[in-house]
């Protein structure tokens, strides 16, 4: 079994239907059943008895400052308790790894989002910008990513590879326990890996691949192979 955790407010989680489509995509790629959980259900007591072979952690469409910081404690507790379970965090969850390993959520009174930068003079805003993102630069669409350090996660990919992005914010400080794996000119920490655990973070969205840009699919297949659940 693999676990897909939706990191989002409960209201948005209840209102959406995209998690089922991703569940089926992950099952197709891994050959394993996929259990979908909300952030509030990401606790060691719930996940450990399921004995997952891997965990996938979602992006987030809500700015972190709108969450009580206590809602991220179980995220930290689960990853620390189940440190032997391979995990891959996308976009918002990738950024949460930065807060977790740089600061620790219990040392924060609020999680302060870290936008990439303000729009430069004459630079257009994205169509239909997020209300909290007006005036900030966003990567939105398919972008090239350069490999900084070779890793099995990128097996078979060209350099640069192309994957979907959808974010205003980034990790400003690479956590000390992580190696930088990939970057581009907009965002330095596009991919990182823990030095002693099978724990990855990607600012981009490998799960959002399409036929014209299939590199995200290859990244997921490589991750499942590293987790021992894809031949």
Secondary structure, 3 states (H helix, E strand, C coil): CEEEEECCCHHHHHHCCHHHHHHHHHHHHHCCCEEEEEHHHCCHHHHHHHCCCEEEECCCCCCHHHCCHHHHHHHHHHHHHCCCCEEEEECHHHHHHHHHHHCCHHHCCCCCCCECCECCCCCCCCCCCCHHHCCECCEEEEEEEEECCCCHHHCCCCCCEEEEEEECECCCCCCCCEEEEEECCCCCCCEEEECCCCEEEECCEHHHCECCECHHHHHHHHHHHHCCCCC
